[in-house]
Amino acid sequence: MNIKRYLAAGISAVLALVAGGCASSGNEVLKVHDAATVDRSVVDGQTTREEVQKTYGQPTRVSFLNEKNEMWTYTWAHAAAQGQNFIPIVGAFTRAYDVRSKELVVVFNEKNVVVRHAMTDNTKVVKTGLANTDSAPAAPVQPRP
């Protein structure tokens, strides 16, 4: 009987890890695109606003640089919980997530043609547990003469 309980607890833990360990948000097209893919589909001085919208959909954010240039920003992010998050008690102190984020910025001129574009792809670890503090590192101690 105890073996069945341990097996059920183990299966539950694995299911919780798989089901509750990841989250994505933003433009899913960016998930599979990298800078080289973007450079093939968005060519400065050639690609139109309509072509960008057809490929990437509605932008996450639209802003204006001046009365002639409009900037579209597309974002995507994925966070995956690290294993220690699921260890009872330990997870409360050392909670951390592997985060990958991508951002595509496209600037259009008054003729609705791409002037410039840039793609960034970042990976970082975000720590949020009680033992993880986001305070600035201490200043180095100067030796006394």
C-alpha positions in Angstrom: 0.0 0.0 0.0 2.8 2.4 0.8 4.4 1.8 -2.6 1.2 2.9 -4.3 1.2 6.1 -2.3 4.8 6.9 -3.2 4.1 6.1 -6.8 1.0 8.4 -6.9 3.0 11.2 -5.2 5.8 10.8 -7.7 3.5 10.9 -10.6 1.7 13.9 -9.2 5.0 15.7 -8.7 6.1 15.0 -12.3 2.8 16.2 -13.6 3.0 19.4 -11.5 6.5 20.0 -12.8 5.4 19.5 -16.4 2.1 21.3 -16.3 3.0 24.2 -13.9 6.6 24.9 -14.9 6.3 27.0 -18.1 4.5 30.2 -19.4 4.8 32.1 -22.6 3.4 35.5 -23.7 3.6 37.8 -26.7 3.9 37.2 -30.4 4.3 33.4 -31.0 5.8 34.1 -34.5 9.0 35.4 -32.8 9.3 32.1 -30.9 10.7 30.4 -34.1 12.4 33.4 -35.6 16.0 34.5 -35.0 17.9 37.5 -36.3 18.9 35.7 -39.5 15.2 34.8 -40.3 14.1 38.3 -39.5 16.8 39.8 -41.8 15.5 37.6 -44.7 11.9 38.7 -44.2 12.5 42.4 -43.3 14.8 44.3 -45.6 15.6 48.0 -44.8 14.5 50.3 -47.6 12.4 47.6 -49.3 9.9 45.8 -47.0 6.5 47.6 -46.6 4.4 48.0 -43.5 1.8 45.6 -45.0 4.5 42.9 -45.5 5.6 43.2 -41.9 2.1 43.0 -40.7 1.4 40.0 -42.9 4.4 38.1 -41.5 4.3 39.2 -37.8 0.7 40.3 -37.2 -0.3 43.2 -35.0 2.6 44.8 -33.1 2.8 44.6 -29.3 3.4 48.3 -29.2 3.3 51.2 -31.6 5.0 54.6 -31.0 6.1 57.6 -33.0 9.7 58.8 -33.3 8.6 62.0 -35.0 5.9 63.2 -37.4 7.3 61.0 -40.2 8.6 57.8 -38.5 6.5 55.2 -36.8 8.0 52.4 -34.7 6.5 49.0 -34.2 7.6 46.6 -31.5 7.0 42.9 -31.3 7.8 41.0 -28.1 7.8 37.3 -27.0 8.9 35.7 -23.7 9.0 32.3 -22.3 9.6 31.4 -18.6 10.4 27.9 -17.3 10.5 27.2 -13.6 13.7 25.6 -12.4 13.5 22.3 -10.6 14.2 23.6 -7.1 10.9 25.5 -7.2 9.1 22.3 -6.7 11.0 21.1 -3.7 8.9 21.7 -0.6 10.3 24.4 1.7 13.5 24.8 -0.5 11.4 26.3 -3.3 10.2 29.1 -1.2 13.8 30.2 -0.6 15.5 29.6 -3.9 12.7 30.1 -6.5 14.2 30.8 -10.0 13.0 30.8 -13.6 14.9 30.5 -16.9 13.5 33.3 -19.1 14.1 33.8 -22.8 12.8 37.0 -24.4 12.8 38.3 -28.0 12.1 41.7 -29.3 11.7 42.9 -32.8 11.7 46.7 -33.5 10.8 48.0 -36.9 10.9 51.7 -37.9 8.8 52.9 -40.9 9.2 56.1 -42.9 6.3 58.3 -44.2 6.1 56.0 -47.3 5.3 53.0 -45.0 8.7 51.4 -45.9 11.1 49.9 -43.3 13.9 52.3 -42.5 15.6 50.2 -39.8 14.9 47.0 -37.8 16.6 45.2 -35.0 16.0 41.8 -33.3 17.2 40.9 -29.8 17.2 37.5 -28.2 18.1 37.3 -24.5 18.3 34.5 -22.0 18.6 35.1 -18.2 17.8 33.6 -14.9 15.3 35.4 -12.7 15.5 34.6 -9.0 12.6 35.5 -6.8 12.8 33.3 -3.7 13.2 34.6 -0.1 16.9 33.9 -0.2 17.4 35.8 -3.4 17.8 39.5 -2.9 18.1 42.0 -5.8 20.2 44.4 -3.8 23.2 46.0 -5.4 26.5 44.3 -4.6 28.5 45.8 -1.8 31.3 48.2 -2.6 34.7 46.6 -2.4 36.5 47.0 0.9 39.6 49.1 0.6 42.6 47.9 2.6 43.9 50.1 5.3 47.5 51.3 5.1 
